[in-house]
Every structure is written in C-alpha cells, then in structure tokens.
Amino acid sequence: MGILWEFLSEKVLSNPSKLLADGNGTITYKELHENVMLLSRKLKRHCKYAILCESELYAATAILACFASGAVAVPMSVRYGGQHKKSIVESIKISWLISDEGIKRIDEDAEEADDLSDTAVIMCTSGTTGKPKGVKLSEENILSNLTSIQDYFKLTDTDRILILRSLFHISALTGEFLTALSAGADICFFGNSFLPIVAAKTVVDNDITVLCATPTLLNQLCSIFSRTNKQIPLRKVVVSGECLTRAVADRMISTLPEAELLNVYGLTEASPRVSALLPEDFEKYPESVGKPIKNVEVKIVDGELCVRGKNVMQGYYLNPEATKKKIIDGWLHTGDVAELKDGFLYIKGRLDDMIIRAGVNIYPQEIENVLLRSPGIREALALEKDGRILVKLVGTISKKEALTICQKELPTYAIPEQIEFVESLPKTATGKLVRHD
C-alpha cells in the first residue's frame, strides 16, 4: 500500500456512511473501500491500466484500486474519438483496460519501456491531434497538491459536491474527487453529458453545496439560477479552466450572494493546482487567479509563468525531449503568459495562442475580455485566420456596436478585421471554449 492510498483509505474508513452517486446508483464510503480492495487484488503492480468507463463511479473505483495495488492508472474518456483512443493506447503502450465490464488484456506484447515504480497516474494531455503526451504524476505529486488544496478549499463532511467534469481531467480528479473524499463529503458525479438546465436542476434537487466549473458554464448556470424561485443551496463555487472576466464574476456575485467564490489556476503537469484567489479577495480581484497555494512557488521569466514544488510532474512518459523543454532547472515552464500585481497572479493567455502583428504580441483573451464587458455579448472567441484577427460572438448587439467597443477599448493593432455573430461557440466536453477555427 502506497502513501496516497494509505492516506485516502484512512479518510474513507473514518466516514463509512457517506455517499457517492452517479446515474447508475449510490454506494457508501464503506462499500467503495470494499470494492476498491476487491478490484486491487486483480491488478498487477507497476502495470498501466487504461480506465475507460461509462460510469464515473466505476472509474473512481478503478483509479483508487490502482492506487491501492501500486498499478498505474491511465484515465481516458468515452467521449474521445476512436482514433484518439487508439493513439493514446499506442503512444502510452497500454496493455490492460478497465471498463464497466471488468479487466481486459488489450496488448499481449506491450512491455514497460520506462521506470514506473514511483508513478501513480499517467494523465494524457487533452489535444485531439498529434501524438498525446502522457503526464507522469507520482503519489507524492498528488498527495502534496491534495493537502495544499485542502488548506484553502476547506471542505467538510457536511458538504455535498457535484462533480461535472469526468475524472480523466486532473482538476476533477485531484481538485474535486480526492479532495472531497478526504474531507468526507457526499459526492455526486454528473455523468458523461452536459446540459446546463439539468445541472442546475441537479444542484437544487440534491441540495448541492459545492460546485466547480469553467466561467463559461457558470455563466450559463447563473442565467438559469436567476430565473428560478427555488433557493440555491450552493455555499462554495470554484472557477477554473478559463480566464474569468469581470462581467461573469459580477453575475456570480449577484446570483450567488450566499456562496463563497474562488478563482483557481492550474495545469495537468502541476497535479494540477498552482494558485487560488480566496473568497475575501474575489470581489476586488476577480480576474486574478490569486496567490500561489501552500508548497508551490512561482516566478515569471520573459513573460512566461514558471512553477516549482512537489506537485510538479515527474515528466512526460517516453518523451525525455519534451520533458527537458518543459522542466528547466527544476522549474515547470507552463506556456502561460502571466504577470504579478501586488502579489496577485494574472493569466493573460497562452504563448501558443499569441498573435503577432507588426512585432507586437496580442493575446486573444485580452480582446475577448474587452468584448465580454458588454451585457449584450454572452460569449466571445478571438483567433487569427489568414493573417487577420477574427472574433466570433454570441450575443444581441450589432457588428457595428461590437466594432465600436473594440475601437474604443483596444489598441489599434489589436482591433479585429472581422466580426462574426454565431448561435453558439464550440466547446469541449467540460464546457471549455475550443480555441481553433
């Protein structure tokens, strides 16, 4: 038994009657522990197991069973296309699969080509093109981040958390599931499809007190909550995954006046949490992702945010060159452009999303944030297309009004040449905007 499962097992056994549920049923913490131990006895130490389950409850059991047995969990999503699943299996060299039906050998010839003796999870990066990168996280990586999240999140055994995102997202795994489990909270998995109206109803009908989601999803949920006559039970709401705008933050504050609001930042390679904006600072600095959490250091090098701590990954599986580029002298180079103001961290955008015009760096999020301040614009996405800046908008104002906002608020070089209004913007399975044309 490793240090991670030893820690979690003690927490689970100390809250035997607490509940976990998904669309397939409900079990107690005691039953979860029994199921985990039963499955763990069938797993091989240091072997990689792809976890591909329709049931989030069974996926959670399988991941914990890997922790208990010393096997390596490789969480995957049923939403992945067939080619992407195949690409992960081949690049990570997976030989075993855990599904709702049980354990299956999928590659008789796969052999370990890297030392996995200290690896608990391999989280595959989310891109759907090219070769996936497997982020190796150790028990210490996850446990260090978990205890740091507990330090500011402060969940208790009286909480009921609704987990909207699937566990193949490290944010949902460490930041929500494992944190809630260690606090003894009741846990409700939403499932594999997302409809905001159903999520809002689930929150109200199940007396959910804790919710974590992207700004895009929370904006939609607040719109629904504002039209109901029922009391909203939420007492803690955490924003992550995208840059939060003042407009969405103000909507959250007005719609959820009784809830503690947090804005957090992280990435898979950091297990994931790096920083957190706490409730006492949310109203004043909502566009900031706060300050580094306990046991995490940050610095900015040439505009790029770098992170150091026990939460930083071991490296990319079978990809030493990518690891060397990502971790330099012990510092994880995030690829995010950031700045520090009065000790508060602000994320401006991704280096690889940056648009360069006449030698000037333009970050799409800066254009989007300006437009999203208008109450007539619900969603915005800026990108470069054929050397021109294109902005796609969802809203009720005219193109002329949108352009006027840009001309008034943006520097000349950042004003878009083309504005399109669309019915909706493409989103990932977790509601995050897809940043490509």
Secondary structure, 3 states (H helix, E strand, C coil): CCHHHHHHHHHHHCCCCCEEEECCEEEEHHHHHHHHHHHHCCCCCCCEEEECCCCHHHHHHHHHHHHHHCCEEEECCCCCCHHHHHHHHHHHCCCEEEECCEEEECCCCCCCCCCCCCCCEEEECCCCCCCCCEEEECHHHHHHHHHHHHHHHCCCCCCEEEECCCCCCHHHHHHHHHHHHHHCCEEEECCCCCCHHHHHHHHHHCCCCEEEECHHHHHHHHHHHCCCCCCCCCCEEEECCCCCCHHHHHHHHHHCCCCEEEEEEECHHHCCEEEEECHHHHCCCCCCCCEECCCEEEEEECCEEEEEECCCCCEECCCHHHHHHHEECCEEEEEEEEEEECCEEEEEEEHHHCEEECCEEECHHHHHHHHHCCCCEEEEEEEEECCEEEEEEEECCCHHHHHHHHHHHCCHHHCCCEEEECCCCCECCCCCECCCC
